[in-house]
Amino acid sequence: MNLFGAMDTSGGAMQAERMRAEVVAANMANAETTRTATGGPYRRQHVVFAADRPETGFLHSMIGASEARLPASWPRPPCPR
């Protein structure tokens, strides 16, 4: 992984953690709220993290790096899904 790829990954992780902190703050601020603007009770929010690009994981990167060094006559390993 190059420097810009590492910075992009780190930036994405920091952005996700910032969102988690904002949701926690909103949940704490509304912990004793009995009624929302629509009249119902306040329901806490949850943060769920999911992979944005699963095909660019570590294993896929290693397979891509090893394929770049193999001679053209060698069989290529299948790409995991």
ZIBELNOR-V781321 format. One record per residue. N is the residue number from 1. RES is the residue in three letters. PHI is phi in whole degrees, -180 to 180 (NA if undefined). NEAR is the number of other ideal C-beta (glycine too) atoms within 12 Angstrom. D_LAST is the distance of its C-alpha to the last C-alpha in whole Angstrom. Layout:
N,RES,PHI,NEAR,D_LAST
N,RES,PHI,NEAR,D_LAST
This chain:
1,MET,NA,17,20
2,ASN,-84,10,24
3,LEU,-62,9,26
4,PHE,-68,10,25
5,GLY,-65,15,22
6,ALA,-66,13,23
7,MET,-66,13,26
8,ASP,-64,17,23
9,THR,-64,22,21
10,SER,-63,15,24
11,GLY,-64,14,26
12,GLY,-65,19,23
13,ALA,-67,16,23
14,MET,-67,14,27
15,GLN,-66,17,27
16,ALA,-66,20,25
17,GLU,-68,16,27
18,ARG,-63,15,30
19,MET,-64,19,29
20,ARG,-62,19,29
21,ALA,-63,15,32
22,GLU,-65,16,34
23,VAL,-68,20,33
24,VAL,-62,18,34
25,ALA,-63,16,37
26,ALA,-66,19,37
27,ASN,-65,19,37
28,MET,-67,15,40
29,ALA,-66,14,42
30,ASN,-104,19,42
31,ALA,-60,14,42
32,GLU,-108,10,46
33,THR,-75,16,45
34,THR,-98,10,46
35,ARG,-147,12,46
36,THR,-90,12,44
37,ALA,-63,8,45
38,THR,-86,8,44
39,GLY,99,8,46
40,GLY,-89,10,43
41,PRO,-74,13,42
42,TYR,-71,19,40
43,ARG,-114,14,37
44,ARG,-63,17,35
45,GLN,-96,17,32
46,HIS,-121,12,28
47,VAL,-107,19,26
48,VAL,-122,10,22
49,PHE,-93,14,20
50,ALA,-141,8,16
51,ALA,-68,14,14
52,ASP,-85,14,15
53,ARG,-132,13,12
54,PRO,-65,13,9
55,GLU,-75,15,7
56,THR,-107,19,11
57,GLY,-73,18,11
58,PHE,-62,16,13
59,LEU,-61,17,10
60,HIS,-63,21,9
61,SER,-65,21,13
62,MET,-68,17,14
63,ILE,-65,21,12
64,GLY,-63,20,14
65,ALA,-69,15,17
66,SER,-72,16,17
67,GLU,-65,18,17
68,ALA,-67,13,19
69,ARG,-98,11,22
70,LEU,-79,14,21
71,PRO,-64,10,24
72,ALA,-63,9,23
73,SER,-78,6,24
74,TRP,-80,11,22
75,PRO,-70,9,18
76,ARG,-87,14,15
77,PRO,-73,15,12
78,PRO,-69,10,9
79,CYS,-81,17,7
80,PRO,-68,14,4
81,ARG,-122,9,0
